[in-house]
């Protein structure tokens, strides 16, 4: 997935780069630096797409994320 599509998916989910990074316990600068890559890493693209799809369907993706954080 190209960076522009990645950002579109985050936008659909109502997330900024910073908010996405915080959800995944990543450095926000690392997410911003993806702009210089040819493609966004598959795992991050997949997560952004799932979150956007959840949001489109009216599901609360934070419920799932918070559950995963509690399971750590």
MDAnalysis code that builds the backbone (N, CA, C; Angstrom):
import MDAnalysis as mda
import numpy as np

u = mda.Universe.empty(216, n_residues=72, atom_resindex=np.repeat(np.arange(72), 3), trajectory=True)
u.add_TopologyAttr("name", ["N", "CA", "C"] * 72)
u.add_TopologyAttr("resid", np.arange(1, 73))
u.add_TopologyAttr("resname", ["UNK", "UNK", "UNK", "UNK", "UNK", "UNK", "UNK", "UNK", "UNK", "UNK", "UNK", "UNK", "UNK", "UNK", "UNK", "UNK", "UNK", "UNK", "UNK", "UNK", "UNK", "UNK", "UNK", "UNK", "UNK", "UNK", "UNK", "UNK", "UNK", "UNK", "UNK", "UNK", "UNK", "UNK", "UNK", "UNK", "UNK", "UNK", "UNK", "UNK", "UNK", "UNK", "UNK", "UNK", "UNK", "UNK", "UNK", "UNK", "UNK", "UNK", "UNK", "UNK", "UNK", "UNK", "UNK", "UNK", "UNK", "UNK", "UNK", "UNK", "UNK", "UNK", "UNK", "UNK", "UNK", "UNK", "UNK", "UNK", "UNK", "UNK", "UNK", "UNK"])
u.atoms.positions = np.array([
    [0.846, -1.171, 0.000],
    [0.000, 0.000, 0.000],
    [0.894, 1.238, 0.000],
    [0.564, 2.163, -0.847],
    [1.299, 3.426, -0.907],
    [0.899, 4.325, 0.264],
    [1.760, 5.261, 0.604],
    [1.543, 6.135, 1.760],
    [0.233, 6.919, 1.657],
    [-0.080, 7.409, 0.469],
    [-1.304, 8.205, 0.300],
    [-2.544, 7.376, 0.642],
    [-2.562, 6.119, 0.222],
    [-3.681, 5.234, 0.541],
    [-3.704, 4.914, 2.041],
    [-2.549, 4.729, 2.611],
    [-2.442, 4.508, 4.054],
    [-3.055, 5.679, 4.815],
    [-2.696, 6.891, 4.417],
    [-3.246, 8.089, 5.067],
    [-4.756, 8.178, 4.851],
    [-5.231, 7.769, 3.683],
    [-6.671, 7.778, 3.411],
    [-7.387, 6.817, 4.358],
    [-6.796, 5.648, 4.567],
    [-7.385, 4.675, 5.478],
    [-7.409, 5.215, 6.914],
    [-6.344, 5.852, 7.320],
    [-6.326, 6.452, 8.657],
    [-7.385, 7.535, 8.768],
    [-7.536, 8.329, 7.718],
    [-8.558, 9.375, 7.703],
    [-9.952, 8.797, 7.830],
    [-10.216, 7.696, 7.120],
    [-11.516, 7.035, 7.219],
    [-11.789, 6.581, 8.650],
    [-10.739, 6.202, 9.339],
    [-10.865, 5.752, 10.725],
    [-10.906, 6.926, 11.703],
    [-10.662, 8.134, 11.200],
    [-10.650, 9.308, 12.065],
    [-9.377, 9.439, 12.880],
    [-8.282, 8.889, 12.346],
    [-7.008, 8.896, 13.063],
    [-5.957, 9.751, 12.364],
    [-5.139, 10.388, 13.154],
    [-3.944, 11.059, 12.654],
    [-2.785, 10.066, 12.727],
    [-1.666, 10.443, 12.132],
    [-0.465, 9.613, 12.260],
    [-0.124, 9.405, 13.740],
    [-0.184, 10.493, 14.503],
    [0.165, 10.433, 15.926],
    [-0.775, 9.485, 16.678],
    [-2.072, 9.599, 16.442],
    [-3.047, 8.748, 17.138],
    [-2.832, 7.277, 16.772],
    [-2.563, 7.004, 15.494],
    [-2.303, 5.634, 15.051],
    [-1.058, 5.084, 15.743],
    [-0.010, 5.892, 15.792],
    [1.234, 5.470, 16.453],
    [0.985, 5.180, 17.928],
    [0.223, 6.021, 18.592],
    [-0.049, 5.817, 20.014],
    [-0.849, 4.535, 20.245],
    [-1.797, 4.236, 19.352],
    [-2.572, 2.998, 19.484],
    [-1.673, 1.770, 19.469],
    [-0.617, 1.839, 18.663],
    [0.275, 0.690, 18.487],
    [1.564, 0.796, 19.298],
    [1.630, 1.787, 20.169],
    [2.836, 2.023, 20.980],
    [4.079, 2.195, 20.109],
    [3.930, 2.968, 19.050],
    [5.036, 3.277, 18.149],
    [5.397, 4.749, 18.275],
    [6.579, 5.086, 17.817],
    [7.003, 6.475, 17.780],
    [6.274, 7.176, 16.633],
    [5.581, 8.284, 16.887],
    [4.872, 8.996, 15.823],
    [5.776, 9.402, 14.650],
    [7.031, 9.670, 14.938],
    [7.970, 10.044, 13.875],
    [8.171, 8.871, 12.919],
    [8.147, 7.653, 13.458],
    [8.292, 6.464, 12.609],
    [7.156, 6.379, 11.593],
    [5.957, 6.731, 12.013],
    [4.811, 6.698, 11.103],
    [4.959, 7.802, 10.056],
    [5.344, 8.993, 10.473],
    [5.550, 10.097, 9.526],
    [6.647, 9.779, 8.519],
    [7.678, 9.069, 8.959],
    [8.790, 8.718, 8.078],
    [8.390, 7.734, 6.979],
    [7.232, 7.087, 7.120],
    [6.784, 6.150, 6.090],
    [6.546, 6.846, 4.755],
    [6.344, 8.158, 4.810],
    [6.113, 8.926, 3.579],
    [7.292, 8.791, 2.613],
    [8.480, 8.589, 3.147],
    [9.672, 8.496, 2.296],
    [9.882, 7.092, 1.720],
    [9.083, 6.127, 2.134],
    [9.210, 4.752, 1.636],
    [8.373, 4.562, 0.370],
    [8.713, 3.558, -0.401],
    [7.930, 3.232, -1.594],
    [6.557, 2.724, -1.175],
    [6.536, 1.842, -0.185],
    [5.282, 1.296, 0.326],
    [5.330, 1.233, 1.844],
    [4.150, 1.319, 2.434],
    [4.007, 1.177, 3.882],
    [4.170, -0.307, 4.204],
    [4.844, -0.644, 5.300],
    [4.964, -2.053, 5.669],
    [3.593, -2.732, 5.723],
    [3.552, -3.947, 5.243],
    [2.304, -4.695, 5.115],
    [1.500, -4.725, 6.411],
    [2.170, -4.970, 7.536],
    [1.458, -5.097, 8.809],
    [0.739, -3.801, 9.168],
    [1.391, -2.668, 8.967],
    [0.767, -1.378, 9.290],
    [-0.371, -1.062, 8.324],
    [-0.182, -1.389, 7.056],
    [-1.244, -1.182, 6.071],
    [-2.462, -2.028, 6.414],
    [-2.224, -3.255, 6.808],
    [-3.308, -4.165, 7.170],
    [-4.078, -3.647, 8.386],
    [-3.366, -3.215, 9.409],
    [-4.008, -2.695, 10.614],
    [-4.839, -1.454, 10.282],
    [-4.269, -0.528, 9.517],
    [-4.996, 0.694, 9.147],
    [-6.254, 0.352, 8.361],
    [-6.162, -0.615, 7.461],
    [-7.316, -1.021, 6.662],
    [-8.398, -1.663, 7.515],
    [-8.006, -2.518, 8.441],
    [-8.976, -3.141, 9.333],
    [-9.676, -2.091, 10.205],
    [-8.907, -1.165, 10.737],
    [-9.495, -0.128, 11.586],
    [-10.487, 0.718, 10.777],
    [-10.112, 1.106, 9.564],
    [-11.005, 1.898, 8.714],
    [-12.277, 1.127, 8.385],
    [-12.129, -0.158, 8.103],
    [-13.297, -0.981, 7.785],
    [-14.216, -1.118, 8.994],
    [-13.633, -1.327, 10.156],
    [-14.424, -1.393, 11.393],
    [-15.231, -0.109, 11.558],
    [-14.570, 1.022, 11.380],
    [-15.226, 2.323, 11.536],
    [-16.363, 2.462, 10.527],
    [-16.111, 2.078, 9.263],
    [-17.146, 2.141, 8.223],
    [-18.379, 1.327, 8.593],
    [-18.165, 0.211, 9.261],
    [-19.270, -0.677, 9.632],
    [-19.943, -0.274, 10.942],
    [-19.416, 0.789, 11.557],
    [-20.024, 1.294, 12.787],
    [-19.561, 0.611, 14.057],
    [-18.486, -0.155, 13.970],
    [-17.945, -0.839, 15.145],
    [-16.958, 0.065, 15.878],
    [-16.818, -0.177, 17.156],
    [-15.865, 0.565, 17.969],
    [-14.531, -0.186, 17.981],
    [-13.625, 0.221, 17.127],
    [-12.330, -0.469, 17.038],
    [-11.521, -0.309, 18.314],
    [-11.778, 0.745, 19.077],
    [-11.036, 0.953, 20.322],
    [-11.346, -0.145, 21.336],
    [-12.530, -0.687, 21.275],
    [-12.884, -1.784, 22.173],
    [-11.954, -2.976, 21.948],
    [-11.705, -3.289, 20.698],
    [-10.820, -4.400, 20.352],
    [-9.376, -4.084, 20.750],
    [-8.936, -2.887, 20.433],
    [-7.559, -2.498, 20.758],
    [-7.334, -2.495, 22.267],
    [-8.277, -1.939, 23.007],
    [-8.138, -1.902, 24.467],
    [-8.127, -3.307, 25.062],
    [-8.912, -4.207, 24.509],
    [-8.909, -5.591, 24.983],
    [-7.536, -6.221, 24.756],
    [-6.971, -5.970, 23.598],
    [-5.647, -6.524, 23.296],
    [-4.587, -5.960, 24.239],
    [-4.690, -4.682, 24.573],
    [-3.723, -4.070, 25.492],
    [-3.845, -4.669, 26.880],
    [-5.069, -5.010, 27.299],
    [-5.267, -5.614, 28.614],
    [-4.722, -7.033, 28.668],
    [-4.722, -7.705, 27.517],
    [-4.258, -9.089, 27.456],
    [-2.742, -9.224, 27.503],
    [-2.018, -8.117, 27.395],
    [-0.548, -8.187, 27.385],
    [0.006, -8.532, 28.722],
])
